[in-house]
Structures are given as C-alpha cells and as structure tokens.
C-alpha cells in the first residue's frame, strides 16, 4: 500500500512580523534576492501566504524591512566610543556597514536602492544622521554638510559593492579569496610591462592587501579632504 507524503503542519501560533523578517533574511543570505519567494517563505514558516502578506505587505516591502532590520542591528551593535573623535565615530559607522554587507551579500544592492528610492526612509535617514553629526563635529562649514555627508555615504556604498551578490548569479559558493587574488596577480603580470607599468608596479600590493584596511584608508582620504573645506 502506497504511503502518502505528509505535508508540513501549519503553525497554530500567530506569526510575528519579526519572525517573517528573520526568515526572509535567512533565505536571502542562503540564495540572494531570487531565493526570497512566497513559496519558500511559506514552507519555511509552515504558514499560508495570506498570513505573510497581512504582516509585511508586498515582497518589496519585506525586502525593505529586511534591509532596515540588518542595518539597524549593525549600527546598534558597533562598539561604544563615548570619548572617540568624530573621525573615529565615522570609521565605526563605516565599518559597521562594511561588515554587515560582507556578511549579507544581498544587502549592498538593497541598501543602495533604499537610499535612492526612499531618501525619507529610516535606513537613509539613520545613516545620514549618524554620519552627518560627525561631519559637523569635524568643523566642516554647515553650507557643505550635505555634500560632505553624501561624499562619505557614496564612498562607503561604492567600496562595499564589491561584496554584493550579482543579480542573476545563483551560485552560493564564494571563491577562495587567496586563490582569486593570486589568479588576478598572475593575469596582471602577464600584461606587457611597457604598456601597463602601473599595473605591474602594484601587483604585489594587490596580492597582499586587506579589504578592511583598504576601506579605512579610503575613509581617511575622504575625511582629510573634508577637513579642508572652508
């Protein structure tokens, strides 16, 4: 006699919005933007689609909530530095965003979309407020506050985009960093030195560089330029 496959039992308890957001983040971390489907979410939560829509609305709204949840947690969890300088506080915010995006490959694209599409949203407002307060503390003239804060935010997003999951890439296996850098260095060394003298000069630096340290160097360069505004 054939045995029927049992379907997952539905939950008896009411799902909270936070439970749905956490499940969405798990799916996004595992497979990127395309992995967040209604079917995958309902299977993971053992519920119906109606319960999900009731709590979080549309898929885009859920993606925004997931982005806000990760960014808010990252900024809240950064080390407290009550006596830190404005430069230290900016670096702390920048590294919190850098590390969050390194951990969640889908986040860079969603964060950029939020800042572009929802300048009034909590993610954009929160990041600009965190950085903007320190821009003023640096002594940047108020007339240049928006330009200065925007420059920092744009640098941070551009620098961390290297950790983004590329749309359409369904691979969940990340390449070995050392192997990737070695292959790149070999390819650069094969270039004609007379045509690419700069590339040959930096091969060793590229092979040995640390991403976080390079990111902080960029922050230092931007900050140095901002303190010269007058």
C-alpha positions in Angstrom: 0.0 0.0 0.0 1.4 3.4 -1.0 2.4 5.8 1.7 1.4 9.4 1.3 4.0 12.0 1.9 2.9 14.1 4.9 2.6 17.8 4.3 4.3 20.1 6.8 1.8 21.0 9.5 0.6 24.6 9.7 1.6 26.7 12.7 -1.0 27.1 15.4 0.6 30.2 16.9 0.4 33.6 15.2 3.5 34.6 13.3 5.0 38.0 14.3 6.3 40.4 11.8 9.9 39.9 13.2 9.7 36.2 12.6 8.8 36.7 9.0 11.7 39.2 8.6 14.2 36.9 10.2 13.1 34.0 7.9 13.4 36.3 4.9 16.9 37.3 5.9 17.9 33.6 6.2 16.6 32.9 2.7 18.3 36.0 1.3 21.6 35.0 2.9 21.4 31.5 1.5 20.4 32.3 -2.1 20.2 36.0 -2.7 17.3 38.1 -3.9 15.9 35.5 -6.1 15.6 33.0 -3.2 13.0 35.1 -1.4 9.8 33.7 -2.9 6.4 33.4 -1.3 6.6 29.6 -1.7 10.0 29.4 0.0 8.8 31.6 2.8 5.6 29.8 3.4 7.4 26.5 3.5 10.0 27.8 5.9 7.4 29.2 8.3 4.8 26.5 7.8 2.0 29.0 7.1 -0.1 30.4 4.3 0.7 33.4 2.0 -2.2 35.3 3.5 -0.6 35.4 6.9 2.7 36.7 5.4 1.0 39.4 3.3 -1.1 40.5 6.3 2.0 41.0 8.5 4.5 42.5 6.0 2.7 43.5 2.8 4.4 43.0 -0.6 7.7 41.4 -1.3 9.3 44.8 -1.9 8.1 45.9 1.5 9.5 42.8 3.1 12.9 43.4 1.4 12.9 47.0 2.8 12.1 45.6 6.2 14.9 43.0 6.0 17.3 45.8 4.9 16.2 48.0 7.7 16.5 45.2 10.3 20.1 44.3 9.3 21.3 47.9 9.1 19.7 48.9 12.4 21.2 46.0 14.2 24.6 46.6 12.7 24.7 50.3 13.7 23.4 49.5 17.2 25.9 46.7 17.7 29.0 48.7 16.9 31.4 49.3 19.8 30.5 52.3 22.0 33.0 55.1 21.8 31.8 57.9 24.1 35.2 59.7 24.1 36.0 58.9 20.4 36.8 61.7 17.9 34.4 62.5 15.1 36.8 60.6 12.8 36.7 57.5 15.0 32.9 57.6 15.1 32.6 57.9 11.3 35.0 54.9 10.9 32.9 53.0 13.3 29.7 53.6 11.3 31.5 52.8 8.1 32.9 49.6 9.4 29.5 48.5 10.7 28.1 48.9 7.2 31.1 47.3 5.6 30.9 44.2 7.9 27.1 43.9 7.5 27.4 43.9 3.7 30.3 41.5 3.8 28.1 39.1 5.8 24.9 39.6 3.8 25.8 39.6 0.1 22.3 40.8 -1.0 22.4 43.8 1.2 24.6 46.2 -0.9 22.1 46.4 -3.7 19.1 46.7 -1.4 20.8 49.4 0.6 21.6 51.4 -2.5 18.0 51.1 -3.7 16.7 52.3 -0.4 18.9 55.4 -0.4 18.0 56.2 -4.0 14.3 55.4 -3.8 13.5 56.3 -0.2 15.5 59.2 0.9 12.8 59.8 3.6 13.0 56.2 4.9 14.5 55.1 8.2 17.6 53.5 6.6 18.6 56.6 4.6 17.8 59.0 7.4 19.5 56.9 10.0 22.8 56.6 8.1 22.9 60.2 7.1 22.2 61.3 10.7 24.9 59.1 12.1 27.5 60.4 9.7 26.2 63.9 9.4 26.5 64.7 13.1 30.2 63.9 12.9 30.7 65.9 9.7 29.6 69.0 11.7 31.8 68.0 14.6 34.8 67.9 12.2 34.4 71.6 11.6 33.0 71.3 8.1 31.1 74.5 7.3 27.3 74.0 7.5 26.9 75.1 3.9 28.9 72.0 2.9 27.3 69.4 5.3 25.1 67.8 2.7 27.9 67.5 0.2 30.3 66.2 2.8 27.9 63.5 4.2 26.9 62.5 0.7 30.5 62.0 -0.3 31.1 59.7 2.6 27.9 57.7 2.1 28.7 57.4 -1.7 32.2 56.2 -0.9 31.0 53.6 1.6 28.4 52.2 -0.8 30.8 52.1 -3.7 33.6 50.4 -1.7 31.3 47.8 -0.2 29.6 47.0 -3.5 32.5 44.6 -4.2 30.8 42.3 -1.7 27.4 42.4 -3.3 25.8 39.3 -4.8 25.5 40.0 -8.6 21.9 39.8 -9.9 21.3 36.6 -11.8 24.2 34.8 -10.1 22.7 31.8 -8.4 25.9 30.5 -7.1 26.1 30.3 -3.3 29.8 29.3 -3.3 32.1 32.2 -2.7 35.6 32.0 -4.4 38.6 31.5 -2.2 40.0 35.0 -1.7 43.7 34.0 -1.8 43.2 32.0 -5.0 41.3 34.8 -6.6 44.0 37.4 -5.8 46.7 35.0 -7.0 44.9 34.4 -10.3 44.4 38.2 -10.7 48.1 38.9 -9.9 49.2 36.3 -12.4 47.0 37.8 -15.1 48.3 41.3 -14.4 51.9 40.1 -14.5 51.3 38.7 -18.0 50.4 42.1 -19.3 53.1 43.8 -21.3 55.2 46.0 -18.8 55.8 48.7 -21.4 52.0 49.1 -21.9 50.9 48.7 -18.3 53.7 49.9 -16.0 51.3 50.9 -13.2 49.6 47.6 -13.1 53.0 45.8 -12.8 54.0 48.2 -10.0 51.0 47.4 -7.8 50.8 43.6 -8.4 52.4 42.8 -5.0 50.3 45.4 -3.2 47.1 44.0 -4.7 48.0 40.4 -3.8 48.7 41.2 -0.2 46.1 43.9 0.6 43.5 43.6 3.3 40.0 44.7 2.3 39.0 46.3 5.6 42.3 48.2 5.9 42.0 49.4 2.3 38.4 50.6 3.1 39.7 52.5 6.1 42.4 54.1 4.0 39.7 55.4 1.7 37.7 56.8 4.6 40.9 58.6 5.9 41.5 60.1 2.5 37.9 61.4 2.3 38.0 62.7 5.8 41.3 64.5 5.2 39.7 66.3 2.2 36.5 67.2 4.1 38.5 68.9 6.9 40.0 71.2 4.3 36.6 72.5 3.2 36.3 76.2 4.2 
